[in-house]
């Protein structure tokens, strides 16, 4: 789950983009622990988008989940890692006003201690990637 500093929260009103850091395994393999995210605050959310939202029961906690479908009262959100939990299967539909923004890019920092040219080249090719929406996710959920 990403955690934002107070400076990031204040800057959100001025800038439409901000940074967040992933903590935990709920979005593996799309996002990994310690990934950095570029978040588009206030962006229009569609099914399949990876979003940053306030936890429905802990308003000071921000989480990253995939918005799978719009339901009465808000969004149904799920983590990409089905074994991690902590999504709408636990707390139900998330109200629209708690969905803060859409994740556009992820930046994976280099792993300390890996300094071989091959490892650095591999990291450079995969460090910055867009976080695409999985448009098929809601269809898969209905099929189960």
Backbone as CSV, one residue per row, in Angstrom:
resi,resn,N_x,N_y,N_z,CA_x,CA_y,CA_z,C_x,C_y,C_z
1,UNK,0.839,-1.164,0.000,0.000,0.000,0.000,0.887,1.230,0.000
2,UNK,0.561,2.229,-0.795,1.432,3.388,-0.819,1.203,4.275,0.392
3,UNK,2.248,4.922,0.793,2.135,5.893,1.862,2.595,7.220,1.307
4,UNK,1.848,8.285,1.552,2.207,9.600,1.073,2.577,10.480,2.241
5,UNK,3.573,11.309,2.039,3.955,12.243,3.083,2.962,13.393,3.130
6,UNK,3.018,14.183,4.182,2.138,15.333,4.302,2.382,16.327,3.171
7,UNK,3.655,16.456,2.712,3.959,17.363,1.611,3.246,16.923,0.342
8,UNK,3.172,15.622,0.108,2.481,15.112,-1.075,0.998,15.421,-1.000
9,UNK,0.421,15.287,0.195,-0.996,15.575,0.367,-1.297,17.046,0.081
10,UNK,-0.433,17.954,0.580,-0.643,19.372,0.340,-0.442,19.719,-1.125
11,UNK,0.547,19.116,-1.775,0.843,19.412,-3.169,-0.215,18.897,-4.121
12,UNK,-1.044,17.974,-3.663,-2.073,17.397,-4.521,-3.066,18.438,-5.011
13,UNK,-3.351,19.428,-4.208,-4.311,20.449,-4.598,-3.754,21.337,-5.706
14,UNK,-2.429,21.471,-5.781,-1.798,22.346,-6.755,-1.456,21.600,-8.040
15,UNK,-0.876,20.438,-7.920,-0.413,19.678,-9.079,-1.305,18.467,-9.336
16,UNK,-1.593,18.149,-10.601,-2.426,16.984,-10.880,-1.669,15.663,-10.766
17,UNK,-0.336,15.712,-10.660,0.458,14.493,-10.554,1.235,14.487,-9.258
18,UNK,1.435,13.293,-8.711,2.202,13.150,-7.488,2.829,11.773,-7.415
19,UNK,3.630,11.574,-6.397,4.343,10.313,-6.229,3.802,9.550,-5.030
20,UNK,3.940,8.242,-5.103,3.573,7.359,-3.993,4.528,6.180,-4.010
21,UNK,4.627,5.487,-2.889,5.492,4.321,-2.776,4.659,3.127,-2.344
22,UNK,4.873,1.995,-2.973,4.123,0.776,-2.678,4.724,0.085,-1.465
23,UNK,3.862,-0.304,-0.540,4.247,-1.087,0.637,3.351,-2.310,0.687
24,UNK,3.915,-3.481,0.540,3.134,-4.707,0.652,2.951,-5.423,-0.670
25,UNK,2.413,-6.654,-0.614,2.340,-7.522,-1.792,0.992,-7.585,-2.499
26,UNK,0.035,-6.720,-2.175,-1.316,-6.918,-2.686,-1.464,-6.735,-4.193
27,UNK,-0.523,-6.051,-4.843,-0.640,-5.820,-6.284,0.410,-6.581,-7.104
28,UNK,1.095,-7.549,-6.482,2.056,-8.379,-7.208,1.292,-9.212,-8.223
29,UNK,1.671,-9.359,-9.452,2.940,-9.013,-10.084,2.962,-7.641,-10.752
30,UNK,1.847,-6.917,-10.805,1.829,-5.611,-11.466,2.732,-4.621,-10.755
31,UNK,2.624,-4.547,-9.436,3.441,-3.653,-8.620,4.082,-4.459,-7.509
32,UNK,5.331,-4.132,-7.198,6.055,-4.829,-6.140,6.350,-3.880,-4.990
33,UNK,6.637,-4.464,-3.836,7.017,-3.689,-2.663,8.182,-2.756,-3.033
34,UNK,8.100,-1.494,-2.623,9.114,-0.449,-2.848,9.056,0.180,-4.237
35,UNK,8.136,-0.227,-5.098,7.964,0.473,-6.373,7.494,1.890,-6.090
36,UNK,7.919,2.813,-6.931,7.455,4.198,-6.854,6.417,4.401,-7.943
37,UNK,5.392,5.189,-7.665,4.296,5.381,-8.607,4.127,6.850,-8.954
38,UNK,3.756,7.097,-10.200,3.316,8.420,-10.617,1.799,8.358,-10.678
39,UNK,1.140,9.156,-9.830,-0.316,9.123,-9.686,-0.912,10.381,-10.307
40,UNK,-1.940,10.195,-11.119,-2.686,11.308,-11.699,-3.892,11.540,-10.801
41,UNK,-3.793,12.546,-9.921,-4.852,12.828,-8.959,-6.089,13.346,-9.671
42,UNK,-7.234,12.829,-9.298,-8.496,13.302,-9.851,-8.796,12.815,-11.253
43,UNK,-8.014,11.889,-11.775,-8.239,11.381,-13.132,-9.510,10.542,-13.185
44,UNK,-10.117,10.518,-14.337,-11.316,9.703,-14.534,-10.940,8.221,-14.476
45,UNK,-11.672,7.465,-13.712,-11.380,6.047,-13.496,-12.313,5.212,-14.353
46,UNK,-11.731,4.190,-14.962,-12.495,3.226,-15.762,-12.223,1.828,-15.218
47,UNK,-13.100,0.886,-15.512,-12.841,-0.482,-15.052,-11.499,-0.995,-15.572
48,UNK,-10.728,-1.594,-14.677,-9.426,-2.130,-15.031,-8.272,-1.231,-14.642
49,UNK,-8.521,0.035,-14.312,-7.463,0.972,-13.935,-6.926,0.652,-12.544
50,UNK,-5.621,0.879,-12.360,-5.004,0.785,-11.044,-5.156,2.154,-10.402
51,UNK,-5.731,2.186,-9.195,-6.075,3.450,-8.543,-5.500,3.537,-7.134
52,UNK,-5.366,4.771,-6.654,-5.010,5.044,-5.267,-6.294,5.514,-4.592
53,UNK,-6.588,4.935,-3.441,-7.817,5.279,-2.731,-7.587,5.310,-1.235
54,UNK,-8.482,5.974,-0.547,-8.463,5.958,0.917,-9.165,4.678,1.380
55,UNK,-8.579,4.029,2.365,-9.191,2.831,2.929,-10.531,3.224,3.538
56,UNK,-11.604,2.479,3.258,-12.925,2.854,3.766,-13.034,2.919,5.288
57,UNK,-12.232,2.127,6.003,-12.333,2.106,7.459,-11.214,2.870,8.156
58,UNK,-10.133,3.148,7.467,-9.003,3.908,8.003,-8.702,5.030,7.014
59,UNK,-9.327,6.165,7.184,-9.237,7.245,6.208,-7.818,7.782,6.022
60,UNK,-6.926,7.592,7.004,-5.557,8.078,6.868,-4.662,7.101,6.109
61,UNK,-5.174,5.924,5.748,-4.404,4.912,5.033,-4.764,4.943,3.549
62,UNK,-3.743,5.087,2.691,-3.955,5.046,1.249,-3.547,3.682,0.725
63,UNK,-4.338,3.139,-0.182,-4.065,1.823,-0.755,-4.108,1.897,-2.272
64,UNK,-3.432,0.933,-2.904,-3.435,0.809,-4.360,-4.161,-0.477,-4.710
65,UNK,-5.168,-0.365,-5.541,-5.939,-1.531,-5.984,-6.352,-1.321,-7.427
66,UNK,-6.921,-2.357,-8.018,-7.456,-2.272,-9.374,-8.968,-2.089,-9.275
67,UNK,-9.466,-1.025,-9.902,-10.913,-0.776,-9.938,-11.503,-1.724,-10.976
68,UNK,-12.270,-2.703,-10.528,-12.749,-3.721,-11.459,-14.083,-3.378,-12.090
69,UNK,-14.989,-2.811,-11.295,-16.270,-2.405,-11.876,-16.968,-1.397,-10.989
70,UNK,-17.787,-0.584,-11.646,-18.581,0.401,-10.908,-19.864,-0.278,-10.451
71,UNK,-20.185,-0.084,-9.182,-21.422,-0.630,-8.613,-22.194,0.500,-7.953
72,UNK,-23.397,0.186,-7.483,-24.169,1.194,-6.758,-23.368,1.662,-5.553
73,UNK,-23.103,2.932,-5.484,-22.384,3.487,-4.345,-20.896,3.637,-4.531
74,UNK,-20.313,3.188,-5.631,-18.874,3.367,-5.818,-18.218,2.314,-6.677
75,UNK,-16.979,1.969,-6.302,-16.156,1.043,-7.081,-15.876,-0.237,-6.314
76,UNK,-15.872,-1.347,-7.038,-15.421,-2.625,-6.503,-13.947,-2.720,-6.867
77,UNK,-13.071,-2.818,-5.868,-11.630,-2.832,-6.103,-11.033,-4.143,-5.618
78,UNK,-10.051,-4.630,-6.364,-9.377,-5.884,-6.013,-7.880,-5.721,-6.187
79,UNK,-7.113,-6.442,-5.376,-5.673,-6.521,-5.564,-5.364,-7.554,-6.630
80,UNK,-4.257,-7.388,-7.334,-3.875,-8.360,-8.352,-3.395,-9.668,-7.737
81,UNK,-2.961,-9.639,-6.484,-2.537,-10.822,-5.762,-3.722,-11.310,-4.929
82,UNK,-4.374,-12.352,-5.400,-5.594,-12.845,-4.748,-5.347,-13.349,-3.327
83,UNK,-4.103,-13.701,-3.001,-3.800,-14.258,-1.686,-3.490,-13.188,-0.642
84,UNK,-3.345,-11.931,-1.049,-2.961,-10.870,-0.107,-4.151,-10.282,0.637
85,UNK,-5.331,-10.275,0.040,-6.502,-9.725,0.711,-6.467,-8.209,0.794
86,UNK,-7.328,-7.658,1.645,-7.369,-6.219,1.847,-7.986,-5.457,0.695
87,UNK,-9.086,-5.976,0.138,-9.753,-5.297,-0.970,-11.266,-5.344,-0.750
88,UNK,-12.033,-5.150,-1.803,-13.492,-5.093,-1.657,-14.108,-6.399,-1.169
89,UNK,-13.406,-7.499,-1.279,-13.929,-8.738,-0.719,-13.960,-8.659,0.807
90,UNK,-13.142,-7.772,1.388,-13.123,-7.567,2.839,-14.017,-6.409,3.276
91,UNK,-14.006,-5.285,2.520,-14.730,-4.093,2.969,-15.808,-3.599,2.032
92,UNK,-16.105,-4.314,0.989,-17.222,-3.963,0.116,-16.905,-2.859,-0.877
93,UNK,-17.947,-2.225,-1.365,-17.821,-1.177,-2.381,-17.168,0.055,-1.763
94,UNK,-16.218,0.643,-2.501,-15.534,1.857,-2.054,-16.258,3.062,-2.643
95,UNK,-16.716,3.997,-1.806,-17.397,5.184,-2.330,-16.517,5.962,-3.309
96,UNK,-17.150,6.546,-4.304,-16.455,7.293,-5.361,-15.523,8.366,-4.801
97,UNK,-15.936,9.054,-3.738,-15.118,10.141,-3.198,-13.835,9.664,-2.524
98,UNK,-13.726,8.366,-2.230,-12.497,7.830,-1.633,-11.463,7.427,-2.689
99,UNK,-11.864,7.354,-3.947,-10.927,7.053,-5.036,-10.266,8.365,-5.421
100,UNK,-8.947,8.465,-5.177,-8.238,9.733,-5.309,-7.579,9.942,-6.666
101,UNK,-7.109,8.880,-7.299,-6.409,9.060,-8.558,-6.057,7.750,-9.218
102,UNK,-5.528,7.890,-10.438,-5.169,6.736,-11.253,-3.650,6.658,-11.373
103,UNK,-3.093,5.445,-11.268,-1.654,5.229,-11.397,-1.304,5.217,-12.880
104,UNK,-0.355,6.056,-13.274,0.065,6.145,-14.681,1.345,5.371,-14.962
105,UNK,2.368,5.533,-14.098,3.659,4.867,-14.303,4.154,4.301,-12.994
106,UNK,5.000,3.288,-13.120,5.707,2.778,-11.960,7.199,2.837,-12.249
107,UNK,7.960,3.146,-11.211,9.410,3.203,-11.292,9.945,2.217,-10.274
108,UNK,10.729,1.287,-10.733,11.303,0.267,-9.858,12.747,0.656,-9.567
109,UNK,13.069,1.036,-8.321,14.444,1.448,-8.014,15.419,0.280,-8.162
110,UNK,16.700,0.580,-8.415,17.680,-0.501,-8.566,17.860,-1.271,-7.259
111,UNK,18.157,-2.554,-7.399,18.386,-3.417,-6.236,19.810,-3.175,-5.747
112,UNK,19.981,-2.843,-4.476,21.335,-2.612,-3.957,22.191,-3.871,-4.086
113,UNK,23.438,-3.679,-4.454,24.363,-4.799,-4.557,24.455,-5.425,-5.936
114,UNK,23.537,-5.111,-6.819,23.599,-5.651,-8.180,24.233,-4.604,-9.084
115,UNK,25.522,-4.759,-9.312,26.243,-3.754,-10.078,26.854,-4.296,-11.356
116,UNK,26.573,-5.524,-11.701,27.130,-6.054,-12.945,26.502,-5.311,-14.123
117,UNK,27.222,-5.186,-15.218,26.664,-4.479,-16.385,25.377,-5.120,-16.896
118,UNK,25.306,-6.447,-16.847,24.096,-7.137,-17.307,22.911,-6.801,-16.407
119,UNK,23.116,-6.818,-15.086,22.035,-6.502,-14.149,21.587,-5.056,-14.295
120,UNK,22.520,-4.145,-14.473,22.169,-2.733,-14.643,21.419,-2.494,-15.952
121,UNK,21.817,-3.191,-17.012,21.122,-3.059,-18.297,19.701,-3.607,-18.190
122,UNK,19.548,-4.749,-17.512,18.219,-5.325,-17.312,17.326,-4.392,-16.509
123,UNK,17.902,-3.792,-15.452,17.147,-2.844,-14.643,16.745,-1.625,-15.474
124,UNK,17.678,-1.099,-16.271,17.395,0.098,-17.066,16.260,-0.139,-18.060
125,UNK,16.166,-1.349,-18.592,15.107,-1.661,-19.555,13.740,-1.833,-18.903
126,UNK,13.723,-2.146,-17.612,12.436,-2.417,-16.966,12.101,-1.460,-15.825
127,UNK,12.931,-0.462,-15.567,12.740,0.391,-14.394,11.482,1.247,-14.480
128,UNK,11.222,1.856,-15.618,10.067,2.735,-15.757,9.115,2.125,-16.769
129,UNK,7.904,1.879,-16.336,6.891,1.298,-17.215,5.546,1.934,-16.944
130,UNK,4.731,2.085,-17.980,3.355,2.523,-17.716,2.598,1.404,-17.014
131,UNK,1.605,1.769,-16.239,0.754,0.786,-15.572,-0.536,0.736,-16.374
132,UNK,-0.652,-0.254,-17.250,-1.832,-0.299,-18.122,-3.068,-0.796,-17.382
133,UNK,-4.199,-0.394,-17.905,-5.467,-0.894,-17.376,-5.706,-2.278,-17.941
134,UNK,-6.206,-3.162,-17.122,-6.572,-4.504,-17.574,-8.063,-4.480,-17.852
135,UNK,-8.410,-4.250,-19.101,-9.821,-4.090,-19.474,-10.607,-5.403,-19.397
136,UNK,-9.932,-6.530,-19.326,-10.638,-7.805,-19.293,-10.966,-8.258,-17.875
137,UNK,-10.498,-7.525,-16.861,-10.635,-7.999,-15.488,-12.091,-8.138,-15.055
138,UNK,-12.950,-7.209,-15.400,-14.341,-7.320,-14.934,-15.062,-8.470,-15.616
139,UNK,-14.712,-8.758,-16.864,-15.327,-9.899,-17.546,-14.897,-11.210,-16.901
140,UNK,-13.628,-11.286,-16.483,-13.155,-12.502,-15.828,-13.857,-12.709,-14.492
141,UNK,-14.102,-11.627,-13.757,-14.758,-11.765,-12.456,-16.204,-12.237,-12.608
142,UNK,-16.890,-11.761,-13.612,-18.275,-12.187,-13.818,-18.361,-13.636,-14.263
143,UNK,-17.321,-14.121,-14.937,-17.336,-15.486,-15.455,-17.135,-16.519,-14.358
144,UNK,-16.584,-16.113,-13.223,-16.302,-17.091,-12.142,-17.531,-17.490,-11.412
